[in-house]
């Protein structure tokens, strides 16, 4: 199983040269299974690069797009995903309901008038919406040979963490973007721990580390965590590797390098993710 990072910046994209080491595009990840399955997580501005990669690949013209939540930095790339204009492609967009917001209504609004000239009903691809049953998965959902689980996490307006497993290889990853661990109640914490531990400890945790520990008190309630939170969760669940995600758009490469050094001192396998990075995951 392979994980490719299209974008990993939080809140809004940045384009200045001093931010390019870690990337300026907002959140979008892709997971490729051994059998050619593809799962996208979120449609931030980084989804454009991932879409171009898929369009150039001769594999099956089918992809699952999982939405963690509907804040602008995670949905704004949908109109630039070239696959949605191609009749050869089938795109299934899935998420559990967040409060009263269902995936079909919400994602259709991203391209609604007057924000975009073409609406979802005008697109040439086959777009299907799938409302995942319940905010917490009771059993895995299969996408080809990949298994999908999910749980809610603490974030204003709601957010979903996802776990992808490839039973054939033993590879697994948990993606927990936009989570405020410090404000999570005991139930929410245990749900995310269970996601990291079940059926076995995940091989990789990708978790929100938007703020430094020295900053977080000033941004209480904003919906984000620190590298310490990510490391503590990984250690509690025996997850060996951590990628820190949802980088603060105010932090340039030098600031991110300082965060990386601080995190490495606390956990040698806690590393800030970078746009364009490709990770081979195995059991």
Buried (B, 14 or more C-beta within 10 A) or exposed (E): BBBBBBBBBBBEBBEEEEBBBBBBBBBBBBBBBBEEBBBBBBBBBBBBBBBBBBBEEEEBBBBBBBBBBBBEBBBBBBBBBBBBBBEEBBBBBBBBBBEEBBBBEBBBBBBEEEEEEEBBEEBEBBBEBBEBEEBBBEEBBEBBBBBBBBBBBBBEEBBBBBBBBBBEBEBBBBBBBBBBBBBBEEEBBEBBBBBBBBEEBBBBBBBBBBBBBEEBEEEEEBBBBBBBBBBBBBBEBEBEBBBBBBBBBEBBBEBBBEBBEBBBEBBEBBBBBBBBBEBEBEE
